[in-house]
Amino acid sequence: MKFRVGIIGCGNIFPMHAQSLSNTAGVELAAVCDIKPARARLAAKKYHCRAYLDYKEMFRKEKLDAVHILTPHHLHPPMAIAALNNKINALSEKPICIDPADGAKMIRAAKNNNVRLASISQNRYNPGSQLVKKNISSGKLGKIKAAKLILTYCKPDSYYKKSDWKGRLATEGGGVLIDQAIHFVDVLAWLVNDEVEYVEANTERRNHKFIEVEDLAEGVIKFRKGALVSFYLMNFYSYDADPEIEIDCQKARVKIVKDSARIGFYSGGALEAKPYPNEYIDYGDGWRDYWGYCHWIQIKDFYQALKEGRQPPVSPGEAIKTQEIVWNIYKSARLRRRIYFN
């Protein structure tokens, strides 16, 4: 069986998906779509497929089995729902939605049409993340007591000025938290694997004058079994420093730096994992170091799940749980109070 696939959005993240599809057996990139004609034509020429300017026309003409949605954040829900209503499986870049209420509509559309929906969270597939998840799940690390996330990236004014949607609240939904840090918030929530009790946070715009969204966020996420996660996020540092996660457990201390990890046991001994780029594909021009290497791993997993008739990772329910954390961090900052989860 060969899956016919379309991609909506031929911007910065496009090579990560197109090249992954080119390197995945049993998958054919049949069509691409972008509202910018030159960009759509260039992508189609490179990957020997058809170009569209209207994704609905692509759906009508192309008999697609799946579509990847790589558009501005606010477009993920309506495009995914349109695909699902056309009996097309959908894989959305992060965030799966801005407002979790839209995510619930996406889940209903997938269920009503008996097709699959999933969200990209490639950092779950990093060697470091996988090592830590395995050892937390096995109980070898004991109870998680606390964790911290530090992300300091460099997104100068030029980063926002060259985009027609980043930096705008209506289209991006936020700044450093929803755009740069969401993957690492997702990894932390996935590792802790517990319901959130409350969040309390502040957001500020410290170093960008013309954008509408935050360039700094700090606060806490309190989980019901006791883990307290602190975070400090900003995108006006001098370079894109490697994000760092530390997790203090009963039996060990975990340090994740970007896609590598070290587990130091208090009783002695350690475990380590790091990526070996020669094990992954070449994403070509446009690849950025801080995206990591693991889009291909997740995309392969997505199509293997479709082939086997199971829910692909990362499920929409999991993605929406992460987005609920993000949504309520923004709510806490806006209302200047602690936000409790039901």
Order of alpha helices (4+ residues) and beta strands (2+ residues): beta-alpha-beta-alpha-beta-alpha-beta-alpha-beta-alpha-beta-alpha-beta-alpha-alpha-alpha-beta-beta-beta-beta-beta-beta-beta-alpha-alpha-beta
